[in-house]
């Protein structure tokens, strides 16, 4: 029988090395002009939110990436993480993040976390 301590502990995904964990934004089912796409067609996204950052990346000043940042990333080396039914989590090498979305004049993320 599990102890109370074991039952209360949560499993988390923590990237290691020079990697980050990203929750990919949902693919769009509507174009910018308002056209609705058929169910089987979607516009693939290459953007997402940083969920977790490996300690190696967090301590490296060359990578000004913070948790909850919205980023543009290259998906070639993305490793999908099947975690609690979430099929939008990916561990990616930090080098595959090509841009961070920021407000003009601010240092924080474009959108506040939900």
Buried (B, 14 or more C-beta within 10 A) or exposed (E): EEEEEEEEEEEEEEBEEEBBBBBBBEEEEEEEEEEEEEEEEEEEBBEBBBBBBBEBBEEBEEBEBEBEBBBBBEBEEBEEBEBEEEEBBBBBBBEBBEEBEBEEEEEEBEEEEE
